[in-house]
Amino acid sequence: MTHKEKYDVVVIGSGPGGLAAAIAAKKNGADDVLIIDRDIEPGGILQQCIHNGFGMETFKQDLPGPAYAQHFIDEALQTGVEFLQDTMVLEITRDHRIFASSKEHGFVEIQAKAVVLAMGCRERTRAQVRLPGTRPAGVYTAGTAQRWVNVEGYMPGKNFVILGSGDIGMIMARRLTFEGAKVERVLEVMPYLSGLTRNYVQCLMDFDIQLQLKHTVKRIIGKDRVEAIEACAVDDKWQPIPGTEEMIPCDTLLLSVGLIPENELSRQAGVVIDPITAGPRVDDGFQTNLPGIYSAGNVVHVYDLVDWVTEAGLTAGKSAARLVRFGPTADGPSIAVKPADNVRYVVPQTLHPTHLETEEIRLQMRVTRPIEKPVWVEVRSGEKLITRKGEPYARPGEMVTIVLKPDQVEEVKAAAELQVAVVER
């Protein structure tokens, strides 16, 4: 396609967050909306997630990833969103200039009135978790294996050990079993799951795949190809416990040891990054500290469900369109939203109480430790309770959500800041 030099809204990334943001911007009055993506086709990581489990909240349907993505690709095209695929964004400036490189168009320079960052996240690698041992072939991230099996049609090995109980790792344990491979073990250094309980049940328990908590890989063994890994138990400080070593023969080690929001462009532009989430600090409209630059989806923090990524993208796109149409509006003062008891972080980190006059504001968080009994999720201003809701449990691998409603606007306006806690009932 040919592209223009100026757009109302430019979205970086064509995954679920980017697609939703572009659609929402277009539907809310932005005339010219462009998505730029480095891949050759839109859809992001969903194109390799061929398992079901997507769309239960958005469509009330249990869809595979490509089908979920196609809904939004079709809608984006129907609403007139433009796409610039196979294009690498090199830089974004504070004044919304975008510099990119494209095989088809060469060096590209575009001016936007607003920008939505939706670059998603990437996997942690062996180097980042500092696994000792030799450097043979056969050590891959779980997402790389997923791409090979589901898209390219290659099997990365026959006998697997998976390090980490993240959702991609557990899903790949099942997928590899379907293809005739043997998953010898899933090891998790923490004393609890790092992924969703439903994936533990459906992907490990249902296929008799053993999960060992408080265990890790002490050493990778092999010269040309992985021959085995040495596993061991760890103590409360994640240090190997002598005498617990076990040799597990395998030819492939998959790593499912966490995801990192993809924020090189954000940092380069001057966006403030939260040290806990590794994503931009945002307000309730997903605007960053830089006016007119928004961020949505897994680039802000890693979500459990794609439906929530879509919801965040819709909010960011709507906010970007509002800026384009009306300029910097009088949002009024913002107040901080801070984590309190047993809350690791909360998104958004700030909110504008005036927005609560007309719409709900969703607060999402992760807890620091599991509580396997009923809990209260509470929002307070000092000693004053603004709202709370009950949950049957709280686990670090499962995001917790609470919603502020318009009938609470006066209490929120009166607050100097909000504290969010998850406590036993």
Secondary structure, DSSP 4 states (H G I P E B T S, - for coil): ----SEEEEEEE--SHHHHHHHHHHHHTT-S-EEEE-SSSSSSGGGGG--SS-B-TTTTSS-B-HHHHHHHHHHHHHHHT-EEE-SEEEEEE-TT-EEEEEETTTEEEEEEEEEEEE---EEE--HHHHT--B---B-EEEHHHHHHIIIII-----SEEEEE---HHHHHHHHHHHHTT-EEEEEEESSSS-SS-HHHIIIIIGGGT--EEETEEEEEEE-SSB--EEEEEEB-TTS-B-TT--EEEE-SEEEE---EEE--HHHHHHTPPBPTTTSSB---TT-B-SSTTEEE-STTTS--S-HHHHHHHHHHHHHHHHHHHHH-S------EEEEE-TTEEEEESSEE-GGGGGTS-EEEEEEESS-B-S-EEEEEEETTEEEEEEEES-B-TTS-EEEEE-GGGHHHHHT-SEEEEEEEE-
